[in-house]
Amino acid sequence: METGKNPSEIITDFLNFLEDAKCKYESAYADVGEEDRKLQTFLHDIELAPNRNERNRICTRLQQSRRARRMAKDRAKLYEHICKFYTDKQNQVLLKALRRLQNEQIAEEKYLFGPREFKNRVE
């Protein structure tokens, strides 16, 4: 047999990748929402800041927040199409077929690479 991964491991890796991409997308999208919620607080803090130094500190935190939001949004965009593919109802049939194929392939590999014994048919 060739060195490398078994076919079942490749199928498993692909299915795990799809699930992981969905989780990463949802996490990044939640981070974007969190940074959006911070925006209003920063605006009120700037409005009510007693002096220029305090406004500058708040504006620096606002800038950092906007950069963090941009990074989270970029992460979300990176996985957006994969997540949509994974959650699309039309693709669920394909994903179920891949899981069935994965199980069949695992069973076949257990047989092929497991212990075998020969039984004589004639005595």
Buried (B, 14 or more C-beta within 10 A) or exposed (E): EEEEEBBBBEBBEEBEEBEBBBEBBEEBBEBBEEBEEBEEEBEEBBEEBEEEEEBEEBBEBBEEBBEBBEBBBEBBEEBBEBBEBBEEEEBEEEBEEBEEBBEEBBEEBEEEEEEEEEEEEEE
